[in-house]
Amino acid sequence: VFCSALRGSSPLGVMGGPALSRAMLLISLFALCMCRARADGSTRAQPVIWLMDPHDEKKSVEGDWVERVVLAQVPHETIVDTDLNIFRNGALIVFSASEPQALKRVSAYLNNYRNRGLHFSIYHLSDEFYQADPLRNTYDIVPGVVIRNYYLDLYAARPNVITIPLGFTNGAYRRTDVIKPPSERQYAWAFIGQITRKPSREAMQAAMLEVGNVKYYTHQTQNWGRFDPVSMNGTQMGTILADAIFCPSPRGWWNKDSFRLIEALEFGCIPIVEDDIETAELVSSDPGAGSHNQPYYFKHVFGEHPPFLIVRTWDQATELVRDLLGNARVLAALHTQCVEWYAAYKARLASKVATLLLQ
């Protein structure tokens, strides 16, 4: 095409008029395309390298959350590298590892990136028990951003680390823009998951049953998600949550955060979480020691105080829910506030991640 433009020049080979304009336009376009290439020859599509299959339920449950929300504003190419032998400049490396052997393997892979002089960022999924000790020093050698789940001061103090919520599990996202108001929802509250052998959840169930004569929904499992044969998939769970007003979201195995929190917000439920919002105890610098009692946990994770219900004990939830169910106007206002806040938060999160990765 460029040569065709040149053929429009005069017989003496001196371009002028339309021919010159065409040539200059094509030169500009060619230069723009070249500027969009990175040093390693790749385009501006962000290489996102998963060290496990993001949609293999035995390996990961966060693929939809990462792709649909966290990277929503990042043009990217998804690469699965279970052998840890692909190296791309500018890559975002996504992994879920907490066992020492797996962490050492990932750490060696990231050090290989550094030794090759490549720029990279990482997204460290899971790590509920703050067992990432082999990676703590590795965080410091990451030239880009470190995105991780589960807030802890020890990690957040690093200038390149941001903490974000767990998100929703694969398939547990809304497929419609329609969100029912509280007045059209069938259940006052709903809980799907494991209750037995978890004291906080047993206390939650007892408190919610004291709300009174309301219709509610529970589906109990004996294990977590993919490890339980009677667990619901994301679509099934979403159908229930889209028809419930409240969703109590007690801590996971140990940490205050759980997938249930974002899943509730995704389907327009009002979450109820437990947090030590009135305590002022200092948190140990030792990972995990007392960190699950860190005050204002959700403010740290979201960057602001969220509008959903936060209780210190589940007994407080009984009266809160009962009072809100008895005041339709206040309940509708709170529901709208949660829905709008969550939509804005997702947009801010996607924008922040895009800015950090593409700068």
KOLMARKE-896811 format. One record per residue: residue in one letter; x, y negated, z negated of N, C-alpha, C in turn. Coordinates in steps of 0.001 Angstrom, whole numbers, padded with zeros to 6 digits, always signed. Example, Ala and Ser with C-alpha at 12.3 -4.5 7.8 and 13.67 -1.06 7.14 Angstrom:
BEGIN
a+013190+005690-007800+012300+004500-007800+013200+003300-007800/s+012850+002250-007080+013670+001060-007140+012900-000030-007870/
This chain:
BEGIN
v+000842+001206+000000+000000+000000+000000+000871-001248+000000/f+001946-001179-000770+002856-002314-000844+003459-002584+000529/c+003842-001522+001244+004433-001681+002574+003423-002263+003549/s+002150-001909+003394+001120-002449+004271+001028-003954+004117/a+001174-004412+002898+001142-005859+002667+002303-006546+003356/l+003464-005890+003322+004638-006487+003940+004484-006571+005455/r+003736-005599+006021+003559-005622+007480+002772-006849+007934/g+002100-007498+007022+001350-008694+007396+002228-009915+007519/s+003548-009763+007348+004452-010912+007432+004689-011300+008888/s+005350-012424+009102+005615-012943+010441+006661-012093+011144/p+006774-012164+012489+007759-011379+013223+009175-011649+012779/l+009429-012811+012219+010782-013138+011763+011091-012540+010401/g+010069-011857+009804+010275-011208+008523+010099-012134+007352/v+009649-013342+007592+009426-014280+006504+007942-014275+006165/m+007593-013869+004927+006186-013774+004551+005621-015142+004247/g+004358-015276+004522+003685-016515+004213+002193-016306+004192/g+001443-017232+003642-000012-017183+003630-000548-015931+002970/p-001542-015270+003609-002188-014091+003024-001220-012968+002728/a-000245-012756+003589+000710-011664+003381+001488-011868+002090/l+001939-013090+001852+002678-013377+000629+001801-013169-000600/s+000555-013592-000512-000360-013438-001642-000579-011967-001964/r-000767-011165-000868-000980-009738-001099+000241-009097-001738/a+001397-009450-001249+002633-008861-001763+002848-009232-003225/m+002625-010511-003552+002825-010941-004935+001844-010248-005873/l+000607-010058-005417-000377-009370-006234+000054-007936-006506/l+000529-007269-005466+000926-005868-005622+002179-005735-006481/i+003077-006696-006341+004274-006679-007193+003875-006827-008655/s+002917-007724-008913+002458-007933-010287+001817-006682-010855/l+000986-006015-010028+000337-004786-010478+001362-003703-010756/f+002371-003604-009873+003413-002602-010054+004183-002862-011348/a+004483-004130-011603+005213-004489-012824+004390-004175-014064/l+003082-004435-013979+002204-004156-015117+002190-002675-015432/c+002104-001849-014396+002114-000397-014602+003422+000046-015224/m+004526-000532-014769+005821-000156-015326+005920-000576-016789/c+005319-001724-017141+005371-002190-018520+004559-001293-019438/r+003605-000575-018869+002762+000299-019680+003437+001633-019942/a+004612+001827-019420+005333+003071-019663+006258+002908-020857/r+006384+003965-021638+007308+003949-022766+008692+004360-022281/a+009650+004250-023179+011023+004555-022816+011200+006006-022393/d+010376+006913-022934+010539+008320-022594+009714+008711-021378/g+009130+007726-020685+008421+008017-019452+006940+008287-019640/s+006443+008388-020884+005026+008641-021101+004238+007346-020948/t+002926+007465-020766+002092+006284-020646+001736+005800-022041/r+000874+004785-022107+000504+004239-023393-000441+005139-024164/a-000859+006250-023598-001665+007189-024362-000813+007700-025525/q-001288+007481-026735-000539+007866-027930-000428+009387-028008/p+000785+009933-028061+000893+011386-028261+000483+011726-029698/v-000530+012554-029864-000967+013008-031175-000697+014505-031242/i+000307+014867-032014+000757+016258-032061+000244+016919-033329/w-000653+017877-033154-001174+018654-034273-000281+019875-034468/l+000164+020090-035695+000987+021268-035985+000125+022475-036308/m-001177+022350-036098-002121+023464-036173-003274+023099-035249/d-004070+024068-034868-005198+023805-033981-006266+023032-034763/p-006604+021804-034368-007552+020990-035148-008968+021552-035176/h-009273+022491-034295-010619+023047-034265-010644+024548-034569/d-009548+025039-035116-009506+026407-035630-009894+026337-037104/e-011107+026777-037426-011640+026616-038780-010784+027287-039850/k-009954+028242-039450-009084+028900-040415-007851+028057-040735/k-007608+027053-039902-006406+026247-040064-006693+024791-040432/s-007809+024272-039926-008088+022855-040135-009583+022602-040018/v-010080+021622-040778-011497+021243-040687-011658+019755-040382/e-010561+019051-040122-010606+017597-040004-010539+017081-038569/g-010532+017972-037581-010339+017540-036203-011323+016479-035743/d-012602+016678-036008-013618+015717-035562-013453+014364-036240/w-013168+014359-037521-012972+013099-038260-011785+012327-037693/v-010684+013011-037479-009483+012338-036985-009715+011788-035584/e-010266+012619-034699-010427+012211-033310-011543+011176-033131/r-012657+011349-033843-013828+010502-033628-013809+009206-034426/v-013108+009188-035552-013132+008007-036412-011752+007384-036552/v-010819+008124-037097-009504+007551-037397-008802+007057-036136/l-008887+007833-035061-008212+007464-033807-009184+006922-032763/a-010332+006439-033212-011369+005993-032281-010910+004853-031378/q-009983+004027-031855-009520+002886-031059-008104+003091-030520/v-007641+004328-030547-006298+004640-030068-006392+005541-028838/p-006097+005035-027641-006035+005928-026475-004943+006964-026732/h-005300+008233-026722-004308+009221-027121-004430+010528-026353/e-003356+011267-026402-003274+012598-025803-003091+013600-026934/t-004008+014543-027061-003933+015536-028134-003083+016721-027691/i-002084+017034-028496-001159+018136-028210-001151+019071-029413/v-001280+020364-029191-001196+021346-030274+000174+022019-030202/d+000928+021934-031287+002295+022474-031326+002479+023295-032592/t+002029+024543-032570+002149+025391-033753+003569+025918-033951/d+004396+025820-032911+005783+026295-033019+006743+025204-033460/l+006257+023987-033564+007061+022838-033990+008298+022653-033109/n+008072+022651-031818+009204+022478-030901+008939+021445-029811/i+007897+020628-029983+007613+019558-029028+008007+018229-029663/f+008755+017430-028907+009224+016137-029412+008862+015052-028416/r+008056+014082-028876+007624+012989-028015+007846+011668-028742/n+008504+010753-028063+008731+009450-028675+007400+008751-028926/g+007257+008152-030102+006042+007441-030453+004921+008329-030935/a+005186+009601-031201+004133+010548-031562+003568+010283-032954/l+002287+010607-033106+001667+010734-034426+001595+012232-034693/i+002246+012676-035741+002321+014102-036052+001328+014403-037170/v+000381+015291-036897-000689+015607-037837-000465+017010-038381/f-000481+017125-039699-000271+018435-040301-000979+018528-041640/s-001249+019740-042056-001824+020014-043367-000927+021035-044038/a-000242+020606-045066+000691+021505-045733+000829+021115-047188/s+000810+022114-048052+001029+021862-049474+001942+022916-050091/e+001986+024105-049485+002864+025142-050014+004319+024768-049737/p+005222+025034-050691+006627+024632-050543+007273+025083-049232/q+007024+026341-048820+007660+026846-047613+007181+026088-046380/a+005871+025844-046318+005320+025107-045179+005821+023669-045161/l+005928+023055-046338+006408+021682-046424+007866+021578-045984/k+008660+022549-046354+010070+022536-045941+010185+022655-044432/r+009331+023461-043834+009349+023635-042372+008965+022332-041680/v+007930+021670-042189+007515+020395-041615+008607+019344-041822/s+009196+019328-043008+010240+018357-043304+011418+018507-042347/a+011796+019738-042060+012893+019981-041122+012533+019478-039727/y+011289+019681-039340+010820+019226-038029+010880+017702-037943/l+010435+017014-038999+010460+015557-038994+011892+015025-039005/n+012767+015691-039720+014172+015277-039706+014789+015455-038329/n+014307+016449-037598+014774+016658-036221+014375+015476-035351/y+013173+014941-035590+012747+013737-034882+013709+012592-035150/r+014026+012408-036423+014926+011316-036788+016297+011497-036144/n+016810+012723-036184+018133+012989-035618+018172+012754-034114/r+017030+012901-033456+016954+012647-032021+016744+011161-031711/g+016591+010351-032746+016399+008922-032539+015018+008562-032020/l+014029+009391-032303+012677+009166-031807+011832+008428-032845/h+010967+007575-032361+010019+006889-033240+008820+007815-033459/f+008316+007869-034682+007162+008724-034954+006440+008253-036206/s+005166+008654-036311+004354+008434-037504+003792+009789-037910/i+003274+009885-039137+002720+011156-039581+001357+010947-040230/y+000538+011985-040170-000774+012022-040811-000786+013296-041642/h-000622+013129-042950-000533+014267-043863-001914+014550-044447/l-002543+015604-043962-003874+015990-044421-003789+016777-045723/s-004883+016786-046446-005032+017603-047653-004059+017165-048745/d-003378+018097-049408-002481+017816-050536-003268+017347-051752/e-004356+018055-052062-005218+017677-053181-004489+017681-054515/f-003530+018596-054666-002845+018731-055951-001530+017955-055998/y-001318+017078-055020-000093+016271-054963+001153+017149-055053/q+001218+018127-054165+002351+019047-054160+003369+018732-053065/a+003312+017525-052540+004152+017188-051392+005555+016747-051798/d+006045+017238-052915+007374+016818-053384+008467+016929-052317/p+008540+018039-051547+009588+018116-050525+009467+017042-049450/l+008279+016412-049341+008090+015399-048315+008234+013976-048839/r+008327+013823-050158+008342+012458-050693+009496+011647-050118/n+010674+012229-050090+011811+011524-049517+011684+011435-048005/t+011038+012430-047395+010841+012407-045952+009958+011235-045541/y+008987+010871-046382+008150+009705-046085+009021+008481-045812/d+010120+008363-046540+010969+007185-046422+011708+007111-045092/i+011866+008256-044408+012603+008229-043138+011675+008112-041942/v+010373+008071-042200+009417+007916-041103+009460+006461-040631/p+009842+006222-039380+009950+004833-038904+008604+004158-038684/g+007548+004959-038517+006213+004408-038303+005386+004427-039576/v+004114+004735-039432+003204+004733-040560+003006+006150-041094/v+002759+006252-042394+002400+007516-043032+000940+007395-043473/i+000073+008209-042870-001333+008257-043259-001514+009522-044087/r-002149+009413-045242-002338+010588-046063-003674+010520-046806/n-004126+011672-047261-005318+011773-048102-004896+011727-049560/y-005864+011461-050428-005688+011490-051881-004728+010407-052361/y-005309+009402-052987-004526+008256-053452-003690+008612-054673/l-002485+008099-054701-001614+008173-055866-000657+006995-055795/d-000498+006267-056906+000372+005091-056914+001764+005403-056398/l+002269+006566-056757+003623+006946-056380+003818+006902-054875/y+002804+007330-054125+002891+007314-052668+002504+005941-052116/a+001453+005362-052664+000940+004097-052137+001942+002960-052288/a+002888+003087-053222+003882+002037-053422+004837+001929-052240/r+004924+002964-051435+005790+002913-050262+005140+002006-049211/p+005887+001090-048633+005283+000084-047736+004677+000651-046465/n+005097+001851-046056+004583+002400-044802+003478+003428-045016/v+002999+003584-046268+001997+004603-046575+000617+003982-046739/i-000376+004542-046061-001769+004158-046305-002550+005417-046668/t-003492+005270-047586-004329+006397-048014-005743+006181-047506/i-006310+007226-046917-007678+007139-046415-008470+008334-046942/p-009787+008255-046934-010590+009372-047459-010458+010626-046604/l-010885+011752-047163-010798+013025-046458-011595+013014-045161/g-012727+012322-045160-013567+012312-043973-014608+013414-044010/f-015157+013740-042851-016129+014828-042771-015493+016043-042110/t-016062+017211-042374-015549+018440-041776-016054+018562-040339/n-015441+019431-039582-015786+019593-038166-017279+019861-037982/g-017871+019108-037096-019284+019266-036791-020212+018456-037668/a-019724+017932-038784-020582+017213-039732-020602+015722-039434/y-021014+015372-038223-021135+013966-037859-022483+013734-037171/r-022962+012497-037276-024260+012155-036692-024190+012150-035175/r-025213+012691-034560-025307+012703-033101-026405+011772-032604/t-026905+010933-033475-027936+009962-033145-027703+008689-033923/d-028189+007572-033391-028077+006299-034092-029205+006102-035090/v-030178+007002-035059-031338+006876-035943-030989+007374-037346/i-031197+006518-038340-030985+006881-039739-032289+006625-040481/k-032859+007666-041050-034130+007525-041751-033984+006648-042995/p-034970+005803-043262-034967+005058-044529-035357+006008-045663/p-035107+005624-046905-035442+006502-048037-036897+006947-048042/s-037807+006070-047630-039240+006391-047678-039629+007531-046752/e-038770+007852-045778-039074+008913-044824-038266+010188-045073/r-037508+010206-046142-036662+011370-046420-037402+012363-047318/q-037213+013638-047004-037961+014692-047678-037465+014983-049082/y-036147+014893-049296-035563+015292-050578-035049+014081-051353/a-035282+014081-052652-034727+013021-053494-033212+013145-053563/w-032732+014358-053620-031282+014587-053617-030979+015969-053059/a-029752+016131-052606-029337+017412-052038-027879+017676-052381/f-027585+018935-052652-026198+019345-052894-025957+020668-052180/i-024880+020713-051409-024500+021913-050668-023058+022237-051027/g-022826+023393-051624-021461+023762-051969-021395+024608-053225/q-020188+024731-053742-019934+025571-054909-020214+024803-056200/i-020892+025441-057125-021182+024838-058424-020540+025639-059557/t-020679+026944-059516-020160+027785-060594-018642+027705-060679/r-018144+027850-061886-016704+027840-062197-016085+026452-062017/k-016935+025435-061895-016449+024061-061809-017256+023219-062804/p-016717+022965-063983-017485+022298-065049-018124+020983-064627/s-017422+020179-063877-017979+018896-063463-019230+019094-062612/r-019214+020093-061775-020368+020337-060898-021529+020959-061674/e-021207+021749-062655-022273+022299-063497-022955+021176-064273/a-022166+020212-064739-022729+019050-065430-023564+018210-064466/m-023095+018089-063228-023843+017351-062219-025208+017977-061980/q-025224+019291-061807-026491+019969-061537-027473+019786-062697/a-026977+019949-063922-027844+019787-065095-028420+018377-065159/a-027592+017386-064863-028049+015998-064923-029072+015699-063830/m-028834+016193-062626-029750+015908-061528-031097+016607-061715/l-031079+017758-062348-032345+018453-062613-033188+017711-063647/e-032555+016828-064426-033272+016043-065422-033938+014803-064828/v-033698+014549-063541-034296+013362-062910-035812+013407-063006/g-036369+014610-062924-037808+014724-063066-038440+015565-061980/n-039711+015375-061798-040476+016181-060851-040316+015623-059439/v-039171+015909-058821-038879+015443-057466-038476+016648-056619/k-038623+016487-055331-038210+017546-054422-036723+017399-054129/y-035989+018473-054276-034543+018436-054031-034129+019685-053262/y-032891+019691-052820-032389+020838-052050-030991+021202-052545/t-030776+022471-052819-029430+022952-053131-029155+024220-052331/h-027936+024328-051901-027464+025551-051229-026114+025878-051839/q-026090+026904-052673-024871+027206-053417-024018+028261-052724/t-022728+028003-052741-021757+028976-052248-020884+029414-053420/q-020118+030443-053203-019222+030951-054240-017766+030590-053965/n-017544+029971-052812-016186+029600-052446-016264+028360-051571/w-015107+027874-051127-015091+026643-050345-015267+026932-048863/g-016192+026181-048252-016354+026112-046807-016130+027398-046047/r-015078+027375-045227-014823+028475-044299-014509+029787-045003/f-014253+029733-046320-013927+030950-047044-015163+031646-047617/d-016332+031065-047393-017552+031649-047932-018485+032056-046798/p-018945+033310-046773-019773+033793-045662-021138+033125-045569/v-021621+032514-046649-022950+031888-046597-022867+030363-046488/s-021678+029843-046235-021556+028390-046118-022249+027898-044850/m-022734+026666-044901-023382+026054-043744-022338+025449-042815/n-022661+025423-041518-021789+024695-040611-022166+023210-040645/g-021398+022389-039949-021617+020953-040018-022986+020505-039551/t-023488+021142-038499-024796+020773-037963-025907+021111-038947/q-025842+022297-039532-026856+022708-040510-026848+021786-041718/m-025660+021490-042199-025538+020620-043361-026049+019213-043053/g-025747+018729-041861-026192+017402-041469-027702+017271-041421/t-028378+018342-041013-029838+018329-040965-030425+018091-042349/i-029827+018703-043355-030304+018539-044733-029961+017154-045261/l-028728+016733-045095-028301+015446-045637-029049+014288-044980/a-029405+014427-043730-030144+013369-043039-031557+013221-043577/d-031984+014171-044423-033329+014152-044979-033318+014010-046496/a-032156+013624-047059-032026+013458-048510-031647+012012-048830/i-032131+011510-049958-031834+010129-050349-030470+010044-051029/f-030251+010900-052016-028987+010896-052760-028217+012187-052506/c-026904+012053-052591-026052+013233-052506-024997+013143-053606/p-025186+013861-054721-024150+013862-055755-022869+014474-055199/s-021766+013785-055419-020482+014219-054856-019436+014315-055960/p-019528+015365-056779-018536+015539-057845-017161+015850-057268/r-016159+015779-058113-014795+016008-057664-014653+017367-056996/g-013595+017507-056183-013331+018786-055538-012771+019759-056552/w-011832+020586-056117-011235+021523-057067-010606+020764-058229/w-010061+019602-057926-009312+018884-058963-009384+017382-058779/n-009405+016939-057535-009366+015510-057240-010765+014923-057129/k-010869+013622-057325-012171+012960-057262-012750+012926-055849/d-011896+012895-054849-012369+012826-053473-012798+014203-052984/s-013730+014214-052058-014168+015459-051439-014755+015130-050076/f-014831+016117-049195-015439+015900-047884-016894+015462-048027/r-017524+015905-049080-018953+015637-049291-019254+014129-049318/l-018327+013335-049809-018559+011895-049922-018801+011264-048555/i-017889+011476-047628-018040+010879-046301-019170+011554-045534/e-019367+012848-045749-020482+013534-045091-021816+012940-045524/a-021928+012594-046798-023149+011945-047285-023350+010601-046591/l-022315+009790-046542-022414+008490-045895-022711+008624-044406/e-022119+009618-043781-022310+009827-042346-023780+010029-041995/f-024514+010691-042881-025910+010993-042596-026878+010080-043360/g-026356+008991-043883-027225+007989-044493-027678+008309-045899/c-027001+009245-046570-027291+009490-047989-026570+008450-048848/i-027069+008259-050041-026371+007426-051018-025548+008365-051895/p-024226+008326-051792-023410+009225-052617-023423+008801-054089/i-023226+009773-054938-022997+009520-056362-021674+010187-056701/v-020696+009407-057116-019378+009947-057419-019020+009660-058863/e-018052+010398-059368-017570+010178-060729-016207+009497-060673/d-016047+008482-061486-014783+007761-061522-014647+007108-062885/d-013406+006986-063356-013143+006378-064655-013033+004871-064479/i-014140+004248-064121-014099+002847-063727-013911+001891-064895/e-014063+002356-066111-013916+001452-067254-012677+001765-068087/t-011866+002678-067600-010672+003036-068355-009490+002236-067866/a-008464+002172-068668-007283+001394-068284-006006+002168-068575/e-006125+003512-068671-004925+004276-068983-003932+004215-067831/l-002686+004249-068162-001653+004235-067143-001561+005621-066513/v-001201+005654-065266-001073+006919-064547+000390+007307-064506/s+000652+008557-064819+002030+009030-064823+002633+008947-063433/s+003942+008700-063364+004619+008688-062070+004884+010096-061562/d+004624+011075-062402+004784+012466-061982+003568+012863-061148/p+003757+013331-059893+002611+013663-059045+001672+014634-059747/g+000419+014264-059790-000583+015169-060337-000829+015001-061818/a+000127+014539-062574-000036+014448-064018-000938+013270-064362/g-002212+013554-064610-003153+012513-064956-003697+011741-063776/s-003221+012031-062561-003640+011238-061408-005101+011448-061074/h-005667+012602-061463-007070+012841-061174-007963+012009-062086/n-007362+011329-063095-008126+010440-063967-007795+008976-063702/q-007164+008711-062566-006777+007341-062267-008011+006462-062109/p-008089+005343-062832-009272+004485-062735-009362+003793-061385/y-010572+003468-061012-010842+002768-059760-010275+003524-058554/y-010386+004833-058599-009827+005651-057524-010397+005251-056160/f-011707+005097-056075-012337+004843-054780-012076+003430-054274/k-011830+002494-055172-011420+001163-054738-010063+001243-054053/h-009170+002067-054589-007860+002235-053975-007979+002893-052598/v-008833+003893-052484-008956+004623-051226-009593+003761-050138/f-010650+003022-050493-011379+002242-049492-010885+000810-049363/g-010051+000368-050295-009541-000989-050236-010477-002020-050827/e-011596-001580-051377-012569-002463-052010-013535-001597-052804/h-014327-002237-053655-015318-001480-054403-016454-001066-053456/p-016697+000215-053274-017786+000643-052389-019139+000421-053059/p-020213+000352-052281-021522+000041-052849-022284+001239-053405/f-021819+002452-053149-022569+003621-053616-022445+003792-055132/l-023172+004725-055691-023252+004881-057142-021993+005549-057695/i-021432+004942-058733-020241+005476-059396-020560+005621-060875/v-020360+006811-061415-020675+007074-062827-019446+007616-063538/r-019390+007373-064834-018306+007958-065637-018652+009376-066041/t-019929+009595-066354-020405+010934-066710-021678+011193-065922/w-021987+012447-065707-023158+012769-064900-024465+012459-065633/d-024405+012332-066943-025606+011925-067670-026084+010546-067211/q-025143+009682-066838-025510+008352-066357-026291+008433-065049/a-026004+009452-064253-026665+009576-062952-028157+009822-063105/t-028550+010525-064160-029961+010849-064354-030818+009596-064371/e-030471+008637-065218-031264+007415-065344-031145+006532-064107/l-029951+006467-063517-029768+005646-062324-030679+006111-061193/v-030665+007401-060935-031474+007944-059849-032958+007802-060150/r-033309+008082-061389-034723+007976-061785-035239+006540-061600/d-034446+005572-062037-034858+004172-061919-034969+003746-060456/l-034010+004161-059619-034035+003769-058214-035208+004408-057472/l-035496+005654-057788-036639+006307-057158-037947+005623-057541/g-037947+004949-058686-039143+004249-059134-039248+002817-058638/n-038259+002361-057878-038272+000991-057366-037923+001031-055875/a-038934+001170-055036-038730+001367-053602-037965+000221-052957/r-038211-001011-053406-037544-002161-052798-036043-002150-053069/v-035672-001916-054315-034250-001891-054682-033561-000695-054024/l-034242+000437-053982-033677+001629-053347-033424+001388-051866/a-034377+000787-051174-034216+000508-049744-033056-000440-049497/a-032909-001438-050384-031815-002404-050238-030460-001729-050435/l-030351-000858-051431-029105-000149-051675-028781+000775-050509/h-029784+001449-049992-029576+002353-048864-029056+001587-047644/t-029667+000473-047354-029224-000354-046225-027800-000840-046436/q-027497-001243-047661-026149-001718-047966-025117-000619-047726/c-025417+000603-048152-024482+001722-047968-024292+002049-046492/v-025385+002065-045748-025317+002381-044318-024474+001341-043579/e-024731+000074-043841-024003-000995-043155-022540-001034-043589/w-022301-000825-044865-020920-000840-045357-020106+000291-044732/y-020695+001477-044647-019972+002626-044081-019646+002394-042605/a-020589+001863-041847-020337+001580-040433-019193+000574-040284/a-019207-000453-041118-018144-001458-041066-016808-000869-041496/y-016842+000005-042502-015595+000616-042964-014959+001464-041863/k-015756+002265-041176-015213+003101-040096-014563+002241-039013/a-015201+001134-038678-014644+000248-037664-013337-000381-038142/r-013301-000809-039410-012071-001400-039960-010946-000379-040008/l-011284+000841-040411-010270+001889-040493-009678+002169-039123/a-010530+002336-038126-010048+002619-036772-009179+001477-036253/s-009595+000238-036538-008829-000921-036091-007468-000988-036779/k-007448-000699-038088-006190-000744-038839-005219+000300-038337/v-005699+001520-038114-004841+002594-037628-004310+002264-036234/a-005175+001731-035370-004740+001366-034028-003654+000304-034079/t-003830-000693-034939-002834-001749-035056-001493-001195-035524/l-001538-000297-036509-000293+000258-037050+000407+001177-036053/l-000366+001938-035305+000254+002902-034377+000729+002254-033090/l+000028+001223-032623+000312+000662-031313+001164-000604-031365/q+001538-001035-032569+002330-002265-032671+003745-002040-032168/
